[in-house]
Amino acid sequence: MVITNHSIDFPISHSVRKRSVDIIIILYEQGIEEITSLKYFLNSPIVHGVYIRDNSSHPHEVSAALPNCGLIHYRWMGGNVGLPKAYNNAVAECNAPFICIMDDDTVVPDDFLEEAATYFIDEPAIYLPLVRTQRELISPHLQFDYRIQAITDGDFSDSAHVSGINSGMVLSRDVFATVRYDESLFLDEVDHQLMAQIHERDIPIIVMEDIVLHQSFSYDSNNMQADIHRFRIWKQDTRTYYAIFGKDGKRAAKIRIRMRRRNLIRKYKSLHFLFI
């Protein structure tokens, strides 16, 4: 079920606690102060806590100079344990009625959560903002098993297939009573697999059409060693996720891996990727 309009208006007397939000952010090889929208979250009256899980090679310090730094619940994971393990670790500690998953580089409006709270309903649900890059809308999108299709006409009515990326997604905490981030994955396809679980359980998906977040991506690298490392992770996650869909999925995974390998060989003019 997909809902795109405001379903409920909360009166002023409604308890702030009943619509409070915990934020989950995963760090990797960067400082806490580098999180793009951290100060907004620390100053929002709706935020109950900011749960930072750090997959970096070494821990980082929480600066006492940050406003309301007491809201930060920081934990170093002892190295890179992957996104799902870090997410599940943070979810287990959250206790606000709603949880917002954020990428460290997503730019949010100054009233993001306050506007999001006007969509909250009294049953477990998923709330998706619009997420744009400089070129296109990347979330919500349509998901047909392992195939992803962009939405270009602003029509989010395909309730059986609408999906979205992690960053900016808000979930009722009760959703995690029946779904969990899949720890057989490491980095890629994590959000797609979660949304597949959401659809299987017929949990309502609410598109917050008037909330727009901006996302930057740094997939383009000119560092061959970094791309080798990234390709290994992507290849394994692609195989694991696509295998869920049987022979067709496995065949599609092989095609995707072959195409990406070919592009990397052309990019670096090196046959090294043939052996990964």
PEGIQUI-V484774 format. One record per backbone hydrogen bond with DSSP energy under -0.5 kcal/mol. NH is the residue of the N-H (numbers start at 1). CO is the residue of the C=O. Records with the same first field share a line. If there is no record, write none. Layout:
NH: CO, CO
//
This chain:
3: 205
8: 118
10: 8
14: 11
18: 15
19: 16
20: 17
21: 46
22: 98
23: 49
24: 100
25: 51
26: 102
27: 25, 53
34: 31
35: 32
36: 104
38: 35
41: 37
42: 38
43: 39, 40
44: 40
47: 44
48: 21
49: 21
50: 71
51: 23, 49
52: 50, 73
53: 25, 51
54: 52, 75
55: 27, 53
63: 61
66: 63
69: 66
71: 68
72: 69
73: 50
74: 72
75: 52
77: 54
79: 54
81: 79
83: 186
86: 82
87: 83
88: 84
89: 85
90: 86
91: 87
92: 88
93: 89, 90
94: 90
97: 17
98: 20
99: 171
100: 22
101: 169
102: 24, 100
106: 103
107: 214
108: 106
112: 109
115: 111
116: 112
117: 113
118: 115
119: 116
120: 117
123: 121
126: 204
127: 170
128: 206
129: 127
130: 208, 211
131: 139
132: 130, 213
133: 136
138: 131, 136
139: 131
140: 163
141: 163
142: 149
143: 161
144: 147
145: 143
147: 144
149: 142
151: 140
152: 150
156: 154
159: 157
161: 158
162: 158
163: 141
168: 101
169: 166
170: 127
171: 99
172: 125
173: 97
175: 172
176: 173
177: 174
178: 175
179: 175
183: 181
185: 182
190: 187
193: 189
194: 190
195: 191
196: 192
197: 193
198: 194
199: 195
200: 196
201: 197
202: 199
203: 198
204: 124
205: 1
206: 126, 204
207: 3, 205
208: 128, 206
209: 4, 207
211: 208
212: 210
213: 130
214: 107
215: 132
221: 219
224: 222
227: 223
228: 224
229: 225
230: 226
231: 227
232: 228
233: 229
234: 230
235: 231
236: 232
237: 233
238: 234
239: 235
240: 236
241: 237
242: 238
243: 239
244: 241
245: 242
246: 243
249: 245
250: 246
251: 247
252: 248
253: 249
254: 250
255: 251
256: 252
257: 253
258: 254
259: 255
260: 256
261: 257
262: 258
263: 259
264: 260
265: 261
266: 262
267: 263
268: 264
269: 265
270: 265
273: 270
274: 271
275: 272
276: 273
//
